[in-house]
Amino acid sequence: MKKRPVIQVFALGGTIAMTPAQGAGVVPSLSASDLVAAVPGLADVADVRAETLVQKGSANLDFKLIADICARAAKSDADGIVVTQGTDSMEESSFLASLLWGVGKPLVFTGAMRTPNQPGADGPANLMDAVTVAAHAPAGVYLVMNGEVHDPWRVSKEHTTSVGAFWSRGGPMGALVEGEIHWRAPVPARLALSRPEAAAFAPVALISACLDDDGRLLSAIAHAGYEALVVEAFGAGHLSEIWADKAVALAGHMPVIFASRAKDGRVLEGTYGYVGAEIDLIARGLVPAGGLSGRKARILLSLLLKKDRDGWRQAFTSAAKSV
C-alpha cells in the first residue's frame, strides 16, 4: 500500500475559521484541528497535522509573521505545507512567502470567502484542494482557491464576497478536477531572495494616483520615515506633472517605483514622451515595476533594500521583467 504524504497545516485565522460571536458579526475562533476535521475524506489524501499559530483577521498579519511561518515550515519534516488565513491579504502574504521559500516542497495558501456557518461554505473544499496541491505539486509557493491553482506573483483578490474572488493575469496555473491537478501552465522556477530567518524589511510607502490630486501626500513621504516609495500610476505608467515633479524630487533621496493602478498589463517604458509619462519618469530616476502590482512591488522592494541597499535596482528590475 502506497504511503500517504504527510501535510502540515498551519492556521492563522481568517474567514475560514470564523464563527458567530456573542455580539454582532463573526470572529476567528476555529482551530486548525477544527478545520481539518470538517473536511470529509481528507485522511484519504494525506496524513494531516494541524497547528494553530494565530487567530486573526488577515489585515492584522505582518511581514515578520509570514517570514516566521516560512522558517517554521522549512524545518518541518512534512512533505508539504498548507497555510490557512484570511483572503484579504493572501495575495501579499503568498507573494512574500515566494520570495523566501527555497525549500524543495510545496507551500500552499488557502482560505475561504464564506464563513463555516453560511450556506455553501467554501472552506472545506478549499482546504481539500490545498492539501492535494501540497501533496502532489512540484516545489514552490501556490495560492489555491475555488478549485484553481494560482501563481502568487500574478494573482490578486478582485471581488469582496464571491467565491471566485481570486484572478490571475494570464489565467490560473491549474485547476483541480476530481481530486487531481490539471496544469495549464508550467510552474515557474524562482529562487528565494533571502532565508526567512534572515529576512528584514525596509518601510516602503504605497500611494495611488487619482484625478485632480495635488500630491500633498507625496510631499509628506519625505518626512514620514519611509525609505522608499511605490506609486500606482495611471494606465501604462503616467502621472500628472505635479505628481511627476514631486516623485522625481523624492527619487533624489530614496528609491521610487512606478506601477500601474490598472488590474492587468505591464507599465510601459518607451512609448509616451510627455512630462509625467513613462519615458520622462524613467529619465528622471523612477524605476518601472514591469508586470508587478503596486502591492507586490512594495513587498519586493522592502525585502531587497534590507538585503542589498546598493544592488536593489538590478535585482528589482530583473524580478519585474519576469512577470
C-alpha positions in Angstrom: 0.0 0.0 0.0 1.4 3.4 -1.0 2.3 5.6 1.9 0.2 8.8 2.1 2.1 12.1 2.0 2.4 14.0 5.3 1.0 17.5 5.1 1.4 20.2 7.8 -1.5 22.7 8.2 -0.7 26.0 9.9 -3.8 28.0 10.7 -3.8 31.8 11.1 -7.5 32.6 11.4 -9.5 34.4 8.7 -12.9 33.8 7.3 -12.3 30.1 7.0 -12.0 29.9 10.9 -14.8 32.4 11.8 -17.9 31.7 13.8 -20.7 34.0 15.2 -19.6 36.0 18.2 -21.7 36.8 21.2 -22.1 40.3 19.9 -22.5 41.2 16.3 -20.7 39.5 13.4 -18.2 36.7 13.2 -14.7 36.3 14.7 -11.8 33.9 14.1 -12.3 31.1 16.6 -11.9 27.7 14.9 -8.6 25.9 15.4 -6.5 24.1 12.7 -7.8 20.8 14.1 -11.4 22.0 13.7 -10.7 23.0 10.1 -9.2 19.6 9.3 -12.0 17.7 11.0 -14.6 19.5 8.8 -13.2 18.1 5.5 -14.7 14.7 4.6 -12.2 12.3 3.0 -9.2 14.4 3.8 -7.5 11.4 5.6 -7.6 9.5 2.2 -5.5 12.2 0.6 -2.8 12.7 3.2 -1.8 12.3 6.8 -2.5 15.8 8.1 -1.0 17.5 11.1 -2.7 20.6 12.3 -1.4 23.5 14.3 -3.0 26.9 15.1 -0.4 29.7 15.1 -2.7 32.8 15.5 -6.4 33.6 15.1 -6.6 36.9 13.4 -8.2 38.7 10.5 -5.6 38.8 7.7 -5.4 42.6 7.8 -3.5 42.1 11.1 -0.8 39.8 9.7 2.6 41.2 9.0 5.9 40.5 7.2 7.6 39.1 10.2 4.9 36.6 10.9 5.0 35.3 7.3 8.8 35.1 7.5 8.5 33.2 10.8 6.0 30.8 9.2 8.3 30.1 6.3 11.2 29.4 8.7 9.0 27.1 10.7 7.7 25.3 7.6 11.2 24.9 6.2 12.2 23.0 9.3 9.1 20.7 9.1 9.6 17.1 8.0 6.2 17.1 6.3 6.1 16.5 2.5 4.1 19.8 2.0 2.8 22.7 3.9 -0.7 24.4 3.9 -1.3 27.8 5.5 -4.9 28.9 6.1 -5.5 32.6 6.5 -7.9 35.4 5.6 -8.3 36.2 2.0 -7.9 40.0 2.3 -4.1 39.9 2.4 -3.5 36.4 0.9 -2.1 37.7 -2.4 0.5 39.7 -0.5 1.5 37.0 2.1 1.8 34.3 -0.5 3.9 36.6 -2.7 6.2 37.4 0.2 6.5 33.7 1.0 7.5 33.0 -2.6 10.4 35.4 -2.1 11.6 33.5 1.0 10.8 29.9 0.0 13.9 28.0 -1.1 12.7 24.6 0.1 12.1 21.6 -2.1 8.5 21.1 -1.2 5.1 22.8 -1.9 3.9 25.7 0.3 0.2 26.4 -0.3 -2.0 29.3 0.9 -5.8 28.9 1.1 -8.8 30.3 3.0 -12.5 30.9 2.4 -14.9 33.6 1.2 -17.8 32.3 3.2 -17.8 31.5 6.9 -18.4 27.9 8.1 -21.9 28.8 9.3 -23.0 30.2 5.9 -24.8 28.1 3.2 -22.3 26.9 0.6 -19.3 27.4 2.9 -16.2 27.0 0.7 -13.6 26.4 3.4 -13.6 22.6 3.4 -13.4 22.3 -0.4 -10.5 24.8 -0.5 -8.7 23.0 2.3 -9.1 19.7 0.5 -7.7 21.2 -2.7 -4.8 22.9 -0.9 -3.8 19.6 0.8 -4.0 17.9 -2.6 -1.7 20.5 -4.2 0.7 20.3 -1.2 0.8 16.6 -1.6 1.4 16.4 -5.3 2.6 19.7 -6.8 6.3 20.5 -7.6 8.2 22.5 -5.1 7.1 26.1 -4.9 4.5 28.5 -3.4 0.9 28.4 -4.5 -2.4 30.1 -3.7 -5.4 27.7 -4.0 -9.0 28.9 -4.0 -12.2 27.9 -5.7 -10.8 24.9 -7.5 -7.9 26.9 -9.0 -4.2 27.0 -8.5 -2.6 30.5 -8.7 0.9 31.9 -9.0 1.4 34.3 -6.1 3.3 36.7 -8.5 0.2 37.1 -10.8 -2.8 36.6 -8.5 -5.0 39.3 -6.9 -8.3 39.4 -5.0 -10.8 41.1 -7.2 -14.1 40.7 -5.5 -15.2 41.4 -2.0 -17.5 38.4 -1.5 -17.6 36.0 -4.5 -16.1 32.5 -4.0 -14.4 33.3 -7.3 -12.7 36.4 -5.9 -9.2 35.5 -7.0 -8.0 36.3 -10.5 -4.6 35.8 -12.2 -3.2 37.7 -15.1 -3.0 35.2 -17.9 -5.3 32.8 -16.0 -4.6 30.3 -13.2 -1.7 27.9 -13.3 -4.0 24.9 -12.9 -7.4 23.5 -11.8 -8.4 20.8 -9.5 -10.9 18.3 -11.0 -11.9 15.1 -9.3 -9.1 15.3 -6.9 -6.4 15.8 -9.5 -4.3 18.8 -10.5 -4.6 19.7 -14.2 -1.8 22.2 -15.0 -2.5 24.9 -17.6 0.9 26.5 -17.4 4.3 25.3 -16.2 5.3 26.0 -12.6 7.8 28.9 -12.8 11.2 28.3 -11.3 12.1 31.1 -8.9 15.0 31.4 -6.5 14.5 32.6 -2.9 15.8 36.1 -2.3 16.5 35.6 1.4 16.4 32.9 4.0 13.2 33.5 6.1 15.1 33.6 9.4 17.4 36.3 8.0 14.7 38.4 6.3 14.5 42.1 7.2 12.2 44.7 5.7 12.5 48.4 5.0 9.4 50.7 5.4 8.1 51.4 1.9 5.1 53.6 1.2 2.4 52.9 -1.4 0.3 55.7 -2.9 -2.2 55.5 -5.8 -2.6 58.4 -8.2 -6.0 59.8 -8.8 -7.6 62.6 -10.8 -7.1 66.2 -9.7 -4.9 65.5 -6.6 -2.2 68.0 -5.8 0.2 65.4 -4.5 0.5 66.6 -0.9 0.8 63.0 0.4 3.9 62.7 -1.8 5.3 65.8 -0.1 4.7 64.2 3.3 6.6 61.0 2.4 10.0 62.6 2.8 9.3 63.4 6.5 7.3 60.2 7.4 10.2 57.8 8.0 9.8 55.8 4.8 12.9 54.5 3.0 11.2 54.1 -0.4 8.0 54.8 -2.3 5.8 52.9 -4.8 3.4 54.9 -6.8 0.5 53.3 -8.6 0.3 55.4 -11.7 -2.5 55.9 -14.2 -2.7 53.4 -17.1 0.6 52.3 -18.5 2.7 54.4 -16.1 1.6 58.0 -16.2 1.4 60.8 -13.6 0.3 64.4 -13.6 3.0 66.9 -14.0 2.6 67.9 -10.3 2.9 64.3 -9.1 5.8 63.6 -11.5 7.8 66.6 -10.2 7.2 65.6 -6.6 8.0 61.9 -7.2 11.2 62.9 -9.0 12.2 65.1 -6.1 11.7 62.1 -3.8 13.8 59.9 -6.1 16.8 62.1 -5.4 16.7 60.8 -1.8 15.1 57.3 -2.0 14.1 54.6 -4.4 10.8 55.4 -6.2 9.0 52.8 -8.2 6.0 53.3 -10.5 3.5 50.6 -11.1 0.0 50.7 -12.7 -3.2 51.0 -10.8 -4.8 49.0 -13.6 -5.8 45.4 -13.0 -4.0 43.9 -16.0 -1.0 44.7 -18.2 2.6 46.0 -17.7 3.8 49.5 -17.3 5.4 50.8 -20.5 9.0 52.0 -20.8 9.3 53.7 -24.2 6.0 54.8 -25.7 4.7 58.0 -24.2 7.1 61.0 -24.0 5.1 63.8 -22.4 6.0 65.1 -18.9 4.8 62.6 -16.4 4.7 59.7 -18.8 7.0 56.7 -18.5 9.9 57.9 -20.7 10.1 61.1 -18.7 9.7 59.3 -15.3 12.5 56.8 -16.1 14.8 59.5 -17.5 14.3 61.4 -14.2 15.1 58.5 -11.9 12.0 56.5 -11.3 12.0 52.7 -11.8 9.2 50.8 -13.6 7.5 47.9 -11.9 7.1 45.8 -15.0 4.1 43.4 -14.5 4.1 43.7 -10.7 1.2 45.3 -9.0 2.0 48.2 -6.6 1.3 45.9 -3.6 3.8 43.3 -4.7 6.4 45.9 -5.9 6.3 47.3 -2.4 6.9 43.9 -0.8 9.8 43.1 -3.2 11.4 46.5 -2.7 11.1 46.3 1.1 13.0 43.0 1.2 15.6 44.0 -1.4 16.5 47.3 0.3 17.5 45.4 3.5 19.2 42.6 1.7 21.4 44.7 -0.6 21.0 48.5 -0.4 23.4 49.1 -3.3 22.2 46.3 -5.6 18.4 46.6 -5.2 17.8 48.2 -8.6 19.2 45.4 -10.7 17.5 42.7 -8.6 14.2 44.6 -8.7 14.3 45.2 -12.4 15.2 41.5 -13.1 12.3 40.3 -11.0 9.8 42.8 -12.5 10.7 41.7 -16.0 10.0 38.1 -15.2 6.3 38.7 -14.5 
